[in-house]
Amino acid sequence: MATTEEIERRVEQADAARSAKRAVAAKRVGELALLRAEVAEKLGDIERELGDVLAESSDVISVDELAKFTDVPATDLTQWLNGRKTTRSSRKRSTASTATAKRDASQASSTSNTALDTQQSASPELAGPRNGAADTSTRIPTPVT
């Protein structure tokens, strides 16, 4: 039978081998994630530059012509061109116009609700049932068991 010291040594050996494998895996994942982030950033820069070139040249050559000459699908060219426009315009609109639109919608909603409430209280014919519908106030809900 193994002594307590021997058992402890065996556990430490097993843990050391496992810890070494875990460290190697974590290190490799970290390296690959960093590489991926760098490549993604570079790809984003290239796509922005493509969008800029497409926008600058749009007065002399169309997306369809560029697709024909370069064998790059027109959908990709259009995506790069539109991606450039979307990125820049959304930054400009994100603060002031969004807040203004929400405020305007809120005001319009409260104004229309007030107008509707006023109309209903002033017009007794709007309060009653329409088109011969039954009065729902006499219905009694059935308890669910």
C-alpha positions as CSV (number, residue, x, y, z in Angstrom):
1,M,0.0,0.0,0.0
2,A,1.2,3.5,-0.9
3,T,2.2,6.0,1.8
4,T,0.5,9.3,2.1
5,E,3.6,11.0,0.8
6,E,3.7,8.7,-2.2
7,I,0.0,9.4,-2.9
8,E,0.6,13.1,-2.7
9,R,3.6,12.8,-5.1
10,R,1.5,10.8,-7.6
11,V,-1.3,13.4,-7.5
12,E,1.1,16.2,-8.0
13,Q,2.7,14.4,-11.0
14,A,-0.7,13.8,-12.6
15,D,-1.7,17.4,-11.9
16,A,1.5,18.7,-13.3
17,A,1.0,16.9,-16.6
18,R,-2.6,18.1,-16.9
19,S,-1.6,21.7,-15.9
20,A,1.1,21.7,-18.6
21,K,-1.4,20.6,-21.3
22,R,-3.9,23.2,-20.1
23,A,-1.2,25.9,-20.2
24,V,-0.2,24.9,-23.8
25,A,-3.8,25.0,-24.9
26,A,-4.5,28.3,-23.3
27,K,-1.4,29.8,-24.7
28,R,-2.2,28.6,-28.2
29,V,-5.8,29.9,-28.0
30,G,-4.5,33.3,-26.8
31,E,-2.0,33.5,-29.7
32,L,-4.6,32.6,-32.3
33,A,-7.2,35.0,-30.8
34,L,-4.7,37.8,-31.0
35,L,-3.8,36.9,-34.6
36,R,-7.4,36.8,-35.5
37,A,-8.0,40.3,-34.0
38,E,-5.1,41.7,-35.9
39,V,-6.3,40.2,-39.2
40,A,-9.9,41.4,-38.5
41,E,-8.7,44.9,-37.9
42,K,-6.6,44.8,-41.1
43,L,-9.5,43.4,-43.1
44,G,-11.8,46.2,-41.7
45,D,-9.2,48.8,-42.8
46,I,-9.0,47.3,-46.3
47,E,-12.8,47.2,-46.6
48,R,-13.1,50.8,-45.5
49,E,-10.4,51.7,-48.1
50,L,-12.3,49.8,-50.8
51,G,-15.5,51.7,-49.9
52,D,-13.6,55.0,-50.1
53,V,-12.2,54.1,-53.5
54,L,-15.6,53.0,-54.8
55,A,-17.2,56.2,-53.6
56,E,-14.5,58.4,-55.1
57,S,-14.6,56.6,-58.4
58,S,-18.4,56.3,-58.7
59,D,-18.6,59.4,-61.0
60,V,-16.3,57.7,-63.6
61,I,-17.1,54.0,-63.3
62,S,-20.1,52.0,-62.0
63,V,-20.2,49.1,-59.7
64,D,-21.3,46.8,-62.5
65,E,-18.4,47.9,-64.7
66,L,-16.0,47.4,-61.9
67,A,-17.4,43.9,-61.3
68,K,-17.0,43.1,-65.0
69,F,-13.4,44.3,-65.2
70,T,-12.2,42.9,-61.9
71,D,-14.2,39.7,-61.6
72,V,-15.2,40.8,-58.1
73,P,-19.0,40.2,-57.6
74,A,-21.1,43.4,-57.8
75,T,-22.7,42.4,-54.5
76,D,-19.4,42.5,-52.7
77,L,-18.5,45.9,-54.2
78,T,-21.9,47.2,-53.3
79,Q,-21.6,45.9,-49.8
80,W,-18.2,47.7,-49.3
81,L,-19.6,50.9,-50.8
82,N,-22.8,50.8,-48.6
83,G,-20.8,49.7,-45.6
84,R,-18.7,52.8,-45.8
85,K,-21.8,55.1,-46.1
86,T,-23.6,53.3,-43.2
87,T,-20.7,53.5,-40.8
88,R,-20.2,57.2,-41.3
89,S,-23.9,58.3,-41.4
90,S,-24.9,56.3,-38.3
91,R,-22.3,58.1,-36.2
92,K,-23.8,61.4,-37.2
93,R,-27.4,60.4,-36.5
94,S,-26.9,58.3,-33.4
95,T,-27.0,61.2,-30.9
96,A,-29.2,64.2,-31.8
97,S,-31.6,62.8,-34.3
98,T,-32.4,59.6,-32.3
99,A,-33.2,61.6,-29.2
100,T,-35.3,64.0,-31.3
101,A,-37.2,61.2,-33.0
102,K,-37.9,59.5,-29.6
103,R,-39.1,62.9,-28.2
104,D,-41.3,63.6,-31.2
105,A,-42.8,60.1,-31.1
106,S,-43.5,60.4,-27.4
107,Q,-45.2,63.8,-27.9
108,A,-47.2,62.5,-30.9
109,S,-48.4,59.5,-28.9
110,S,-49.4,61.6,-25.9
111,T,-51.1,64.2,-28.1
112,S,-53.1,61.5,-30.1
113,N,-54.1,59.8,-26.8
114,T,-55.4,63.1,-25.4
115,A,-57.3,63.9,-28.6
116,L,-58.8,60.4,-28.6
117,D,-59.9,60.7,-24.9
118,T,-61.4,64.1,-25.5
119,Q,-63.3,62.8,-28.6
120,Q,-64.7,59.8,-26.7
121,S,-65.9,61.8,-23.7
122,A,-67.5,64.4,-25.9
123,S,-69.2,61.9,-28.2
124,P,-71.6,59.6,-26.4
125,E,-72.2,57.6,-29.5
126,L,-68.5,56.4,-29.6
127,A,-68.8,55.0,-26.1
128,G,-71.4,52.3,-26.9
129,P,-71.0,49.0,-28.8
130,R,-70.6,49.2,-32.5
131,N,-72.5,47.3,-35.2
132,G,-74.8,45.6,-32.8
133,A,-72.0,44.0,-30.8
134,A,-73.1,42.6,-27.4
135,D,-72.3,44.5,-24.2
136,T,-69.2,42.8,-22.8
137,S,-69.7,44.3,-19.3
138,T,-72.2,41.5,-18.4
139,R,-69.9,38.7,-19.2
140,I,-68.6,36.7,-16.2
141,P,-65.3,35.0,-16.6
142,T,-65.2,31.3,-15.8
143,P,-62.6,30.3,-13.2
144,V,-59.9,28.0,-14.5
145,T,-59.4,24.9,-12.3
